Amino acid sequence: LLLGAGASIKSGVPSAAGFAEMIARWAYLREQGRSEHDQSVHRSDWLPWLKSHPWYDSDIPPEQQYPTLVAKLLTPREARMQFFVERVRAAPKPSEGYVALADLIAKGWFRTILTTNFDDLIEQACRANPRALLTTVRSPAEASNITMVPRYAQVVFLHGTVEHYTDLNLTSETQHLSGELVQAIVPLLRDSPLIVIGYRGAEPSIMRDLLISQASACNLYRHGIFWCVQPGAELSPLVHELNETIGGNFLLVEIEGFDQALDHLAADARTSVRVAARETEAPLPSPELELTDVPLEGLDWALVEARLPLCAARFDLQPSTDRQALVDLLVKLDLVGGDPAAPRLTVGGLRLFGCHATEQVIVRWALGERTFSGNVFELIDKVRGALAELNEPYRLKGPRSVDVRAFEPMALKELLVNALVHRDYDRSGPVRITLTANDVTFVSPGGVIRTVDPERLGRAGVRGYRNQVIANVLWGTGDMDKLGSGLLDVRRWAQEAGADATFSVPPNNDEFIARLGARPERPPGPGQPAEPVGSYEIFYANALPVRPLRGMVDIAPCAKTERRLIWDRHPGVATAPFLLRGGQLITLDDLRDGPASALTTDCDGPPESFDLGEYYATPDGERYVVQLLNESLGRHAKDLGLIVDWKDHRMWYPRSDVGDGTVEVGYVGRIRHATRTVVKVRKSIEGDPIYYEHSTLAWQFRRLEGMWYLFMLPGWAFTRDGYEHHLPPKRVTSLSTRRAARDYNANVSAHLFFWAHVLTAGQDEAVLNDGGFTIALSGQPLTAHMAGMPATPGTGEPSDVDFGYDDDDAEDEQEELEDSDEGDL
C-alpha cells in the first residue's frame, strides 16, 4: 500500500494546497510579529504579501509551488520542524479509513505500507488495535530492516520524518529517492500488487526512481498497480508516464475517498488471510493428525476388526483381519502414526476407535434425558438405537395400512452423522438432540467453515468438511457419503413425509442447528392408528437454479463495435461471452487474470469490476447479463453436440449419421435409469423418410428475488434433413399440437429431468463450458412437496422411453403431407 497526503485529509491533516496556504499565513504572521493564532488575519491580508515576493509566480496555484514555499518561508530548518510537528501532530484522531487499515493489518492483508506523509496516523490507529502490530522504517539508514517476509506489518516513511530532520519537501529533496530504500523496496513491488491511495504522483523521487525506472526489474509490475483516484481528478504527467511504461498492469480505480475505500476492503476481509489459506488451500496440518500419547492398546480392536475391512473394500484395498495389516491400514488412514516401533494413535484415531474416547451426545425428550459417551462409532450405534426407541412406529390407515414413524429414520441417522463429522471438536460441549411431538432438533458445537455459504445450506452442490480424517473413514465404512447431498436428502425425506427440515447457524457462527419436522399424521392415542391427512404431491417447476460464480461483471472501455474483429485478433483464445455495448466491453469473466485478460489489449483503458447486485440496478445491466447468460448456455449446448437456434433460444439433437438417423440417449430420471428417443424418423409406407422429429428445449433466463433461474420449455422441432431445415410453419403447428396433447404431468416432468441431466451430465451442479467457466447450473429442478393435496390427474410413472406416438399413423401422415398447400417437400 502506498499512501499519500490525500489519505490523511479526513483525519485533519491538510492537503498540499492546505499546507501551502498555512505556510504563507504562518510566515506572514511571523514577519508581522503577530501571534500565529491571530484569528483576525484572513486571506486578503497574507495573499498580497505573498505575491509581493519576486520569487512567487502568481500564475501558478500555491499547491504547485509547495516546495518553493517550504524553501523560502520555513527557515531555518528548526522553523520547518516546528511548523510540521505542530500541524501534523495536531490531527485529532485517525479517520475511519485508518481504523479500517489497522483491522486489515491485524488480519494480515497488508504487510507493507509505504507513505510519503509525515503524520503518525497509521501508528495511532494500530495502537488502538492490539492485534495490529507494526515495525517502522523512518529513514534510509533503517532500510536494512525492510524484509520480504515481515513478522509484523512494516511502515516505511519514504520522505522521512520531521522530528528527525529527515523530511523531504524541497524540490531538490524530492528529485531522487535514497538508493538504499529503492534496493530494499523493489523486491516487494516485484512480487506483490501495489495499491496507491491519496497520492498525486508528482515527485520524481517516487515516480521515477522507485516506480518507472524499476519497471523492468519488477516484471512490469505483473501483479498490478491499482491507482486510486476520485472522480474527475487529473493525473500528473508522471502517472501517465508510468501507465505508458507498464501498459495493462496499470489499473485506474475510481473511489469516493480513502475512508470509503478502506472501509469497503475491511468489510469484505472478515477473516484473517492466514486462516483463509489454511481452510481453503492447505488443510494440513490438521488437529486430527496430531499424535496423542495413547498406544495401540488404546484401540477398541473389536470395533477396528469390524469396521476397517469395510474401509479396505471401499478404498479398493485387500480386506484383512490380520492385526499387522489392520495397523498398516490405520497408518494409511492417518489414524495411527509416529515411530513404527511404538506407534501411537492420532487425535482422529482416538476419536473414531479409542477405548476411552470422551465425546458426548445428549438426548432430551419430554420425559427424560440421557448422555451417551464414547468414540464416534460407539455414539453412532448408541444414539441411533435410542432415537429408534423414542421414534416409535404406528399404524397409518389407507387402502393398505402401513407402519410409519413420526421422523424418517434415515433422516435421523443422516443428521446424527452430520453432527459428529462436522462439529468443531476444539469447542467444548456435547452434541445436543431434543425431541418434541412436532420436531427433533440437532445442535452441534461450531458453525460452518468459510467454504460453506450458510445461505445455501440444504441446497445442491454445498459441501465442506471440518474433520477430514473422520469424514474419510466414515465414507469408507458407508456411514456417510461425500457428495454434498446429505442435508438435501434429509429435506427430501422430510418433505416426502409431508414435513420439512431447516438448517441454520447463529450470527456468531458458533453452532450448527438442524430441525427435522414430524410427519402430519399422528395417532390419537397409544396403540391407535393414525388417519391420513390427505394425499402427498410433488410439484416440479420448469426452472433450474443458476449461480454466477464470480458475482462480478467486468467492464472496460472499448471503441470496437464488432466482436468478430476481437476474435480474429485472438485465434485459439477461449474466453467467456462478452458484449460490446455503448463503447464498453462487458463480460462476467475476469479481465485482469486468465485467458480473458487477452481481451484488454483491444480495450482503450483498464477494466473495472462491479458487484452484480449493483450492476442490475443500472439501466441496461440486467438485460446485458441475460444476453451473456444466453450465450453461455448456447456455447455449452454446442459443446454437447446440440444444434442451437440462437434467435428463438432453442436447442435439439441432430440426426445420427448412422442407420436411419434415429438418436437415443440414456439418462437418470427422478428414480430410475431411462432411455429417450430424441430424434425419430417419420417414414412413408414405402420406408422413405418423410421428416425428422426432434425433442427440443427452449430456454429463458430470469432473475427472481435476487436469484437467477433457467426456465425450460420442452417441445419439438420438425426438420426435413434432420438438422436445421424446418417443415413449413402450418405443418409444424399441427404436429406440435398433436404431440402436446399427449403430454400429461408425469411426461412433462420427465422432459424436465431429461434436459436437466443433459445440461449437467447428471451432476448436482455443473459449470457451463462456455469458455470462461463462470456460470454454475443446478441439476435439480425447483421442487415443492405438499401434503393434504387432492390427487392430481395425469400423475404416475412416466413412459418417457419414447415421445408417445405410434408408427400406425405413418399412412395418415403421408396423406396429410401430400395434401398440404405449404409447397413441395
C-alpha positions in Angstrom: 0.0 0.0 0.0 1.3 3.5 -0.9 -0.3 6.3 0.9 -0.1 10.0 0.1 -1.4 13.2 1.7 -5.0 12.6 0.4 -5.4 9.7 2.8 -5.0 11.9 5.9 -7.3 14.8 5.0 -10.3 13.4 6.8 -8.1 13.0 9.9 -7.5 16.7 10.0 -4.1 16.8 8.2 -4.1 19.4 5.5 -3.6 18.6 1.8 -0.7 20.1 -0.2 -2.9 23.0 -1.1 -3.9 23.4 2.6 -0.3 23.3 3.7 0.7 25.9 1.1 -1.8 28.3 2.4 -0.9 27.6 6.1 2.8 28.1 5.3 2.1 31.5 3.7 -0.2 32.6 6.6 2.3 31.4 9.2 5.2 33.2 7.6 3.2 36.4 7.2 2.2 36.4 10.9 5.7 35.7 12.0 7.1 38.6 9.9 4.4 40.9 11.2 5.3 39.9 14.8 1.8 38.7 15.4 0.6 35.5 17.1 0.1 32.6 14.8 -3.2 32.1 16.4 -4.5 35.6 15.5 -8.0 34.9 14.1 -8.3 38.4 12.6 -5.8 37.6 9.8 -7.5 36.5 6.6 -6.6 35.6 3.0 -6.9 39.2 1.9 -4.1 40.0 4.4 -1.4 37.4 3.6 -2.1 36.7 -0.2 -1.0 40.3 -1.4 2.0 39.9 0.9 2.9 36.6 -0.7 2.5 37.9 -4.2 4.9 40.8 -3.4 7.8 38.4 -3.3 9.8 38.3 -6.6 10.2 34.5 -6.5 6.4 33.8 -6.2 4.6 33.1 -9.5 1.1 34.5 -9.3 0.0 32.4 -12.4 0.6 29.1 -10.6 -1.6 27.8 -7.8 0.0 27.8 -4.3 0.0 24.0 -4.1 2.1 23.6 -7.2 4.7 25.9 -5.5 4.7 24.0 -2.3 8.4 23.1 -2.3 9.3 26.7 -3.1 7.1 27.9 -0.2 8.9 25.5 2.2 12.3 26.6 1.0 11.6 30.3 1.1 9.3 30.7 4.1 10.0 27.8 6.5 13.5 28.8 7.5 15.7 28.0 9.3 15.3 24.2 9.4 14.2 24.4 13.0 11.3 26.5 12.0 10.4 23.9 9.4 10.4 21.2 12.0 8.3 23.3 14.4 5.7 24.1 11.7 5.2 20.5 10.6 5.3 18.9 14.0 2.7 21.2 15.4 0.3 20.9 12.4 0.8 17.3 11.5 0.6 16.1 15.1 -2.5 18.3 15.6 -4.7 15.8 13.8 -7.3 14.9 16.4 -7.6 11.2 15.7 -7.3 8.7 12.8 -10.3 8.7 10.5 -12.4 5.6 9.8 -10.1 4.7 6.9 -7.1 4.4 9.2 -9.2 2.3 11.7 -10.1 0.0 8.8 -6.5 -0.1 7.7 -5.4 -1.2 11.2 -8.0 -4.0 11.0 -6.7 -5.1 7.7 -3.1 -5.1 9.1 -4.3 -7.2 12.1 -5.8 -9.7 9.7 -2.6 -9.9 7.6 -4.0 -8.4 4.4 -1.4 -5.6 4.3 2.2 -6.5 5.2 4.0 -3.3 3.9 2.7 0.3 3.9 4.8 2.9 2.1 3.9 6.5 2.9 5.0 9.9 1.7 3.3 11.5 4.8 4.9 12.7 8.0 1.9 12.0 10.2 1.7 9.1 12.7 -1.9 8.2 11.9 -1.1 4.7 11.0 0.7 4.2 14.3 -2.1 5.8 16.2 -4.7 3.5 14.6 -2.6 0.4 15.2 -2.0 1.3 18.8 -5.8 1.2 19.3 -6.0 -2.3 17.8 -3.9 -4.7 19.9 -3.7 -7.3 17.1 -2.3 -4.7 14.6 1.5 -4.9 15.3 3.9 -2.6 13.4 7.6 -2.0 12.8 8.6 1.3 11.3 11.4 2.4 8.9 11.8 6.2 9.4 14.9 6.9 7.3 17.2 5.5 4.6 19.6 4.5 7.4 17.0 1.9 8.5 16.4 0.5 5.1 18.1 -2.8 6.0 15.2 -3.5 8.3 12.8 -3.8 5.3 12.1 -7.5 4.7 10.2 -9.7 2.1 8.6 -11.7 4.9 8.0 -9.3 7.8 6.8 -10.9 11.0 4.7 -7.8 11.7 3.5 -5.2 9.2 6.2 -2.7 8.2 5.6 1.0 7.6 8.2 2.8 5.5 8.3 6.6 5.6 9.6 7.4 2.1 10.0 11.1 2.8 11.4 10.7 6.3 10.1 12.3 9.5 10.2 15.9 10.6 11.2 15.2 14.2 14.4 13.6 12.9 15.1 16.3 10.3 14.8 13.7 7.5 11.6 15.1 5.9 11.9 15.7 2.2 9.9 18.8 1.0 12.2 20.9 -1.2 12.3 20.5 -5.0 15.9 19.3 -4.7 15.0 16.8 -2.0 12.1 15.2 -4.0 14.1 14.6 -7.2 15.6 11.4 -6.0 15.0 8.6 -3.5 17.7 7.0 -1.4 19.3 4.1 -3.2 19.1 2.0 0.0 15.3 2.4 0.1 14.9 1.6 -3.6 17.0 -1.5 -3.3 15.1 -2.8 -0.3 11.6 -2.0 -1.7 11.9 -3.3 -5.3 11.6 -7.0 -4.4 8.4 -6.2 -2.6 7.0 -4.4 -5.7 8.1 -7.2 -7.9 6.2 -9.9 -6.0 3.1 -8.1 -4.7 0.4 -5.9 -6.1 0.6 -2.2 -5.2 -2.4 -0.1 -4.2 -1.9 3.6 -4.3 -4.4 5.9 -2.5 -4.3 9.6 -1.8 -1.1 10.2 -3.7 -0.8 12.7 -6.6 2.3 11.1 -8.1 4.2 14.4 -8.7 7.5 13.7 -7.0 10.2 12.3 -9.3 11.8 10.5 -6.4 8.8 8.2 -6.0 7.6 8.1 -9.6 10.9 7.8 -11.5 13.5 6.3 -9.0 11.1 3.9 -7.3 8.4 3.0 -10.0 9.2 4.0 -13.6 12.9 3.2 -13.7 12.3 -0.1 -11.8 9.5 -1.4 -14.1 11.8 -3.8 -15.9 13.3 -5.2 -12.7 9.7 -5.6 -11.3 8.5 -7.5 -14.4 6.4 -4.5 -15.4 4.5 -5.0 -12.1 2.7 -8.1 -13.4 0.7 -8.2 -10.1 -0.7 -4.8 -10.9 -0.5 -1.2 -9.7 -4.0 -0.2 -8.7 -4.0 3.6 -8.7 -7.0 5.0 -6.8 -8.4 8.4 -7.8 -11.5 10.4 -7.0 -13.9 11.1 -10.0 -12.7 13.9 -12.1 -9.2 14.0 -10.6 -6.4 14.9 -13.1 -3.4 12.6 -13.2 0.1 14.1 -13.1 2.3 13.6 -16.2 4.5 11.2 -14.3 1.5 9.0 -13.6 0.7 9.0 -17.3 4.3 8.0 -18.0 4.0 5.1 -15.6 0.8 4.0 -17.3 2.5 4.0 -20.7 5.5 2.1 -19.3 3.7 -0.8 -17.8 0.5 -0.9 -20.0 -2.3 -3.2 -18.9 -0.7 -3.8 -15.5 -1.6 -0.2 -14.6 -5.3 -0.1 -13.4 -7.1 3.1 -12.6 -9.7 2.7 -9.8 -12.3 5.4 -9.0 -13.1 5.7 -5.3 -15.1 8.1 -3.3 -12.2 8.6 -0.9 -9.7 6.9 1.3 -12.1 6.2 4.1 -14.7 4.7 1.9 -12.2 2.5 0.0 -10.6 1.1 3.1 -14.0 0.5 4.8 -15.1 -1.4 1.7 -12.0 -3.6 1.8 -12.2 -4.2 5.5 -15.9 -5.2 5.2 -15.0 -7.9 2.7 -12.0 -9.2 4.6 -13.9 -10.7 7.5 -11.4 -13.5 8.1 -7.7 -13.5 8.7 -5.8 -14.1 5.4 -3.8 -16.8 7.3 -7.0 -18.6 8.4 -8.4 -18.5 4.9 -5.3 -20.1 3.4 -5.4 -22.8 6.0 -9.0 -23.7 5.3 -9.2 -23.4 1.5 -5.7 -24.2 0.3 -3.8 -26.2 2.8 -5.9 -28.2 5.2 -2.8 -29.8 6.7 -1.5 -29.9 9.3 -4.9 -30.7 10.8 -5.5 -31.1 14.5 -6.8 -34.6 13.7 -3.3 -35.6 12.6 -1.6 -34.7 15.9 -0.2 -37.6 17.8 -1.6 -38.5 21.2 0.2 -40.4 24.0 -2.2 -43.4 23.5 -0.5 -46.6 22.2 -2.2 -49.2 20.0 -3.5 -50.9 23.2 -5.9 -47.9 23.5 -7.8 -49.0 20.4 -11.1 -50.9 20.6 -9.8 -53.8 18.5 -13.2 -55.4 18.2 -14.5 -52.2 16.6 -11.4 -51.9 14.4 -11.8 -55.5 13.2 -15.5 -54.9 12.4 -15.1 -51.6 10.6 -11.7 -51.4 8.9 -12.4 -54.3 6.4 -15.3 -52.3 5.1 -12.9 -49.3 4.6 -10.5 -51.6 2.8 -13.1 -52.8 0.4 -14.4 -49.3 -0.3 -10.9 -48.0 -0.9 -10.1 -50.9 -3.3 -7.6 -52.4 -0.8 -7.3 -56.0 0.2 -9.7 -56.7 3.1 -8.0 -58.5 6.0 -8.4 -59.1 9.7 -4.7 -59.8 10.2 -3.5 -57.5 13.0 -0.4 -56.1 11.2 -2.5 -55.5 8.0 -5.0 -53.6 10.1 -2.2 -51.5 11.7 -0.9 -50.7 8.2 -4.4 -49.6 7.1 -4.7 -47.5 10.3 -1.5 -45.7 9.3 -2.8 -45.2 5.7 -5.9 -43.6 7.1 -4.0 -41.2 9.4 -5.4 -42.9 12.5 -2.0 -44.1 13.8 1.5 -42.6 13.4 4.8 -41.9 15.0 7.7 -44.4 15.5 6.8 -47.7 13.7 8.4 -49.5 16.7 6.0 -47.8 19.1 3.1 -46.3 17.1 0.6 -44.0 18.8 -3.0 -43.0 18.0 -3.6 -39.7 16.2 -6.4 -37.4 17.5 -8.6 -38.7 14.7 -7.9 -42.3 15.5 -8.7 -41.7 19.2 -12.0 -40.1 18.3 -13.0 -42.9 16.0 -11.7 -46.0 17.7 -10.4 -45.1 21.1 -11.4 -47.2 24.1 -11.5 -44.2 26.4 -12.8 -41.5 24.0 -14.9 -39.0 25.8 -17.1 -37.5 23.0 -20.6 -36.9 24.2 -24.2 -36.7 22.8 -27.1 -35.6 25.0 -30.6 -36.8 24.0 -33.6 -35.0 25.6 -37.3 -35.8 25.3 -40.4 -34.9 27.1 -40.0 -37.4 29.9 -36.2 -37.5 30.4 -32.7 -37.0 29.3 -29.7 -39.3 28.6 -26.0 -38.7 28.0 -24.0 -41.0 25.7 -20.2 -41.1 25.8 -17.6 -42.9 23.7 -15.9 -42.8 20.4 -17.7 -41.7 17.2 -18.6 -45.2 16.1 -20.0 -46.0 19.5 -22.0 -42.8 19.6 -23.5 -43.6 16.1 -24.7 -47.0 17.3 -25.9 -46.0 20.8 -27.7 -42.8 19.8 -29.3 -44.4 16.7 -30.7 -47.1 19.0 -32.0 -44.5 21.4 -33.6 -42.5 18.6 -35.2 -45.6 17.2 -36.8 -46.4 20.6 -38.1 -42.9 21.0 -39.3 -42.7 17.4 -41.9 -45.4 17.9 -43.7 -46.8 14.8 -47.5 -46.6 14.5 -50.1 -47.7 12.0 -51.2 -45.4 9.2 -54.6 -46.2 7.7 -55.0 -46.4 4.0 -56.0 -48.7 1.1 -53.2 -50.8 2.5 -52.3 -49.8 6.1 -48.6 -49.4 6.8 -46.3 -48.8 9.7 -44.7 -45.4 9.8 -42.7 -43.3 12.3 -43.0 -39.6 13.1 -39.5 -39.0 11.9 -37.9 -40.7 8.9 -35.2 -43.0 10.4 -32.7 -42.3 7.5 -33.1 -38.6 8.1 -32.3 -39.0 11.8 -29.2 -41.1 11.0 -28.0 -38.6 8.5 -28.3 -35.7 10.9 -26.6 -37.6 13.7 -23.6 -38.4 11.4 -23.6 -34.9 10.1 -23.4 -33.5 13.7 -20.5 -35.8 14.6 -18.5 -35.3 11.4 -18.9 -31.6 11.0 -18.8 -30.4 14.7 -15.9 -28.3 15.9 -14.0 -30.6 18.3 -11.9 -27.6 19.5 -15.1 -26.3 21.2 -16.1 -27.9 24.4 -19.6 -29.3 24.8 -21.7 -32.2 23.6 -23.9 -32.6 20.5 -27.5 -31.9 21.8 -30.6 -33.7 20.4 -34.0 -32.6 21.6 -37.2 -34.4 20.6 -40.7 -33.0 20.9 -44.0 -34.1 19.4 -43.6 -31.8 16.5 -39.9 -31.8 15.7 -36.4 -33.1 16.6 -33.5 -30.6 16.8 -29.8 -31.3 16.5 -27.3 -28.7 17.8 -23.6 -29.3 17.3 -20.7 -27.1 18.5 -19.2 -24.9 15.8 -20.9 -23.4 12.8 -20.0 -23.8 9.2 -16.4 -23.4 7.8 -15.8 -20.5 5.5 -16.0 -22.6 2.3 -19.7 -23.2 3.0 -22.3 -20.5 2.4 -24.8 -20.5 5.3 -27.4 -19.2 2.9 -27.2 -22.3 0.7 -27.4 -25.0 3.4 -29.6 -27.9 2.2 -29.2 -27.0 -1.4 -27.4 -28.9 -4.2 -23.6 -28.6 -4.5 -22.9 -27.4 -1.0 -20.1 -29.4 0.7 -17.3 -28.9 3.1 -15.6 -31.0 5.8 -14.1 -29.6 9.0 -12.8 -33.1 10.1 -11.4 -34.7 7.0 -10.0 -37.8 8.7 -13.3 -38.7 10.3 -15.2 -38.0 7.1 -12.7 -40.1 5.1 -13.2 -43.2 7.4 -17.0 -42.9 7.7 -17.2 -42.7 3.9 -15.1 -45.9 3.8 -17.4 -47.7 6.2 -20.5 -46.5 4.4 -21.8 -44.4 7.3 -21.8 -41.3 5.1 -21.2 -40.1 1.6 -19.1 -37.1 0.4 -21.4 -35.9 -2.4 -22.7 -32.9 -0.5 -26.2 -34.3 -0.7 -26.7 -35.3 3.0 -28.8 -32.3 4.0 -30.5 -32.3 0.6 -31.6 -35.9 1.2 -32.9 -35.0 4.7 -35.1 -32.3 3.3 -36.4 -34.6 0.6 -37.2 -37.4 3.0 -38.9 -35.0 5.4 -40.9 -33.4 2.6 -42.0 -36.8 1.2 -43.5 -37.5 4.6 -45.4 -34.2 4.5 -43.0 -32.3 6.8 -39.8 -30.3 6.2 -36.3 -29.7 7.5 -34.4 -26.5 8.1 -30.7 -25.7 8.7 -29.1 -22.6 10.2 -26.2 -21.1 12.1 -26.5 -18.1 14.6 -24.9 -14.8 13.7 -21.7 -15.6 15.6 -21.4 -19.0 13.8 -20.7 -20.9 17.0 -23.4 -23.7 16.4 -25.0 -25.6 13.7 -28.7 -26.2 14.1 -30.8 -28.7 12.1 -34.5 -29.1 12.7 -36.5 -32.0 11.3 -40.3 -31.7 11.4 -42.6 -34.6 12.3 -45.0 -36.1 9.7 -48.5 -34.6 10.0 -50.4 -37.9 10.6 -50.2 -38.7 14.3 -52.2 -41.4 16.3 -54.8 -40.0 18.7 -53.5 -42.3 21.4 -51.1 -45.1 22.3 -51.8 -48.2 20.2 -54.3 -46.4 17.9 -53.8 -46.0 14.1 -53.4 -42.6 12.5 -55.7 -41.2 9.9 -54.2 -39.9 6.7 -54.4 -36.1 6.4 -54.6 -36.2 2.6 -52.6 -37.2 -0.4 -49.0 -36.2 -0.9 -48.0 -34.4 -4.1 -44.6 -33.4 -5.5 -44.6 -30.4 -7.9 -41.7 -29.6 -10.2 -41.1 -26.1 -11.6 -39.6 -25.9 -15.0 -36.6 -23.9 -13.5 -33.0 -24.8 -12.7 -31.2 -22.5 -10.3 -28.2 -20.6 -11.8 -25.2 -19.3 -10.0 -22.7 -16.7 -11.4 -19.6 -18.0 -9.7 -17.7 -14.6 -9.6 -20.6 -12.5 -8.7 -18.9 -9.7 -10.6 -19.2 -8.1 -14.0 -16.0 -6.6 -15.6 -16.3 -3.6 -17.9 -13.5 -1.9 -19.9 -13.8 1.0 -22.4 -13.6 -0.4 -26.0 -14.3 1.5 -29.2 -14.7 -1.6 -31.3 -18.3 -2.5 -32.4 -17.9 -6.0 -33.8 -16.8 -8.9 -31.8 -15.5 -10.7 -34.8 -12.7 -8.1 -35.0 -11.6 -9.1 -31.5 -12.0 -12.9 -32.1 -9.9 -12.7 -35.2 -7.1 -11.0 -33.3 -7.0 -13.7 -30.7 -7.3 -17.1 -32.5 -7.4 -20.0 -30.2 -8.1 -18.0 -27.0 -11.2 -19.2 -25.2 -13.0 -16.6 -23.1 -16.4 -16.4 -21.6 -19.0 -14.5 -23.6 -18.6 -10.7 -23.9 -20.7 -7.9 -25.3 -19.7 -4.6 -27.0 -22.3 -2.0 -25.9 -22.0 1.8 -25.7 -18.3 1.9 -26.1 -17.7 -0.8 -23.5 -16.6 -4.4 -23.4 -18.8 -6.2 -20.8 -18.2 -9.8 -19.5 -18.8 -12.0 -16.5 -15.2 -13.3 -16.8 -12.1 -11.8 -15.1 -10.5 -9.3 -17.4 -7.5 -9.0 -15.1 -6.4 -12.6 -15.0 -6.7 -15.7 -17.0 -7.5 -16.0 -20.8 -10.0 -13.2 -20.8 -7.2 -10.7 -19.9 -6.1 -11.0 -23.5 -9.2 -9.0 -24.4 -7.8 -5.9 -22.7 -5.3 -5.4 -25.5 -8.3 -4.4 -27.6 -9.6 -2.0 -24.9 -8.9 1.6 -24.5 -8.4 1.6 -20.8 -8.1 -0.6 -17.7 -11.1 -2.8 -16.7 -13.3 -2.2 -13.7 -15.2 -4.8 -11.7 -18.7 -4.2 -10.3 -20.8 -6.3 -8.0 -23.6 -7.9 -10.0 -26.2 -6.8 -7.5 -25.2 -3.2 -8.1 -24.9 -3.7 -11.9 -28.5 -4.9 -12.1 -29.6 -1.5 -10.9 -28.1 0.2 -14.0 -30.5 1.0 -16.9 -29.4 -2.0 -19.1 -27.5 -4.1 -16.5 -29.9 -7.0 -16.1 -30.6 -7.1 -19.9 -26.9 -7.4 -20.7 -26.4 -10.1 -18.1 -29.3 -12.1 -19.7 -27.6 -11.8 -23.0 -24.3 -13.1 -21.6 -26.1 -16.0 -19.9 -27.9 -16.9 -23.1 -24.6 -17.1 -24.9 -23.0 -19.1 -22.1 -25.8 -21.8 -22.3 -25.7 -21.8 -26.1 -22.0 -22.3 -26.2 -22.4 -25.1 -23.6 -25.1 -26.8 -25.7 -23.0 -26.6 -28.9 -20.1 -28.2 -27.0 -22.5 -31.1 -26.1 -23.2 -31.6 -29.8 -26.6 -29.9 -29.9 -27.9 -27.6 -32.6 -28.7 -24.2 -31.2 -31.3 -21.8 -32.6 -29.9 -18.5 -31.3 -32.9 -16.5 -32.4 -35.6 -18.5 -30.6 -33.3 -19.8 -27.9 -33.9 -23.4 -28.6 -31.7 -26.5 -28.8 -32.0 -30.0 -30.1 -30.1 -33.1 -31.1 -29.2 -33.5 -34.8 -30.0 -36.8 -36.6 -27.4 -39.6 -36.4 -25.2 -40.3 -39.4 -25.6 -44.0 -38.6 -28.6 -46.1 -39.6 -31.8 -44.2 -40.4 -30.9 -41.2 -38.3 -32.7 -42.2 -35.0 -30.9 -41.0 -31.9 -31.4 -42.5 -28.4 -29.9 -41.0 -25.2 -29.7 -42.7 -21.8 -30.1 -40.7 -18.7 -31.0 -40.8 -15.0 -34.5 -39.6 -14.2 -36.1 -38.9 -10.8 -35.9 -42.5 -9.8 -34.6 -44.8 -12.5 -32.4 -45.0 -15.5 -34.2 -44.5 -18.7 -33.6 -44.2 -22.5 -35.2 -41.4 -24.6 -35.5 -41.2 -28.3 -34.6 -37.6 -29.0 -34.6 -37.9 -32.9 -37.1 -40.1 -34.6 -37.6 -40.6 -38.3 -41.1 -40.5 -39.7 -41.3 -42.7 -42.8 -43.8 -43.3 -45.6 -45.3 -46.8 -46.0 -42.6 -47.4 -48.6 -40.0 -46.8 -45.9 -38.7 -43.4 -47.2 -38.1 -40.6 -44.7 -40.8 -38.0 -44.6 -39.4 -35.8 -41.8 -37.4 -36.0 -38.6 -38.9 -35.2 -35.2 -36.5 -33.7 -32.6 -37.0 -33.3 -28.9 -36.2 -29.7 -28.2 -35.6 -27.3 -25.3 -36.5 -23.7 -25.4 -34.9 -21.6 -22.6 -35.1 -18.3 -20.9 -33.1 -16.7 -18.0 -34.9 -14.8 -15.4 -34.0 -13.3 -12.0 -36.4 -13.7 -9.2 -35.9 -12.4 -5.6 -32.2 -11.9 -6.3 -31.6 -15.5 -7.7 -31.1 -16.5 -11.4 -33.1 -19.4 -12.9 -33.0 -21.1 -16.2 -36.6 -21.6 -17.3 -37.1 -24.6 -19.6 -39.9 -25.3 -22.1 -39.6 -28.8 -23.7 -41.0 -29.1 -27.2 -40.4 -30.4 -30.7 -38.8 -29.4 -33.9 -39.7 -31.0 -37.3 -37.0 -30.9 -40.0 -36.7 -32.2 -43.5 -33.0 -33.0 -43.2 -32.6 -33.9 -39.6 -30.6 -30.8 -38.8 -32.0 -27.2 -39.3 -34.2 -27.3 -42.4 -37.6 -27.0 -40.8 -41.0 -28.0 -42.2 -43.4 -25.3 -43.1 -44.9 -23.4 -40.2 -48.5 -24.6 -40.7 -47.4 -28.2 -40.7 -45.2 -27.7 -37.6 -48.2 -26.2 -35.7 -50.3 -29.2 -36.5 -47.6 -31.7 -35.5 -46.7 -29.8 -32.3 -50.4 -29.7 -31.2 -50.7 -33.4 -31.7 -47.6 -34.1 -29.6 -48.5 -31.7 -26.8 -52.0 -33.3 -26.4 -50.3 -36.5 -25.2 -48.1 -35.0 -22.6 -49.5 -35.4 -19.1 -47.9 -34.2 -15.9 -45.6 -37.2 -15.5 -44.3 -37.0 -19.0 -43.7 -33.2 -18.8 -41.7 -33.7 -15.6 -39.8 -36.4 -17.3 -38.9 -34.0 -20.1 -37.5 -31.6 -17.4 -35.4 -34.2 -15.7 -34.1 -35.4 -19.1 -32.9 -31.9 -20.1 -31.5 -31.2 -16.7 -29.5 -34.4 -16.9 -28.2 -33.4 -20.4 -27.1 -29.9 -19.4 -25.4 -31.0 -16.2 -24.3 -34.6 -17.2 -26.3 -35.8 -14.2 -24.4 -33.8 -11.6 -26.0 -31.9 -8.7 -24.4 -28.8 -10.1 -22.3 -28.3 -13.2 -20.2 -25.4 -14.6 -21.2 -24.4 -18.1 -18.4 -25.0 -20.7 -18.7 -21.5 -22.2 -15.0 -20.7 -22.5 -14.8 -18.9 -19.1 -16.4 -21.4 -16.8 -18.1 -18.6 -14.7 -21.7 -20.0 -14.6 -22.9 -22.9 -12.4 -26.2 -24.7 -13.3 -28.1 -26.8 -10.8 -29.1 -30.3 -12.0 -32.2 -30.3 -9.7 -35.4 -28.5 -10.8 -37.1 -26.4 -8.2 -39.4 -28.7 -6.2 -42.3 -28.2 -3.8 -43.7 -31.1 -1.6 -47.3 -30.7 -0.5 -49.3 -32.9 1.9 -53.0 -32.9 2.1 -53.5 -32.2 -1.6 -56.3 -33.7 -3.8 -55.0 -36.2 -6.3 -53.7 -34.6 -9.5 -54.8 -36.1 -12.8 -52.1 -37.5 -15.0 -49.7 -38.3 -12.2 -47.8 -41.6 -12.1 -44.6 -43.0 -13.5 -43.9 -41.5 -17.0 -43.3 -43.7 -20.0 -40.6 -41.5 -21.4 -38.7 -44.1 -23.4 -40.3 -42.5 -26.5 -42.4 -39.5 -27.3 -45.7 -41.4 -27.0 -46.7 -41.6 -30.7 -47.3 -44.7 -32.9 -46.0 -45.8 -36.2 -49.5 -46.7 -37.2 -50.1 -43.1 -38.2 -47.5 -43.2 -40.9 -50.0 -43.5 -43.8 -52.2 -40.7 -42.4 -49.0 -38.6 -42.1 -48.0 -39.2 -45.7 -51.5 -38.3 -46.9 -51.6 -35.1 -44.9 -48.2 -34.0 -46.2 -49.2 -34.8 -49.8 -52.4 -32.7 -49.4 -50.5 -29.8 -47.8 -50.7 -26.5 -49.6 -47.4 -25.3 -48.0 -45.4 -26.3 -51.0 -43.4 -29.2 -52.1 -41.3 -31.1 -49.6 
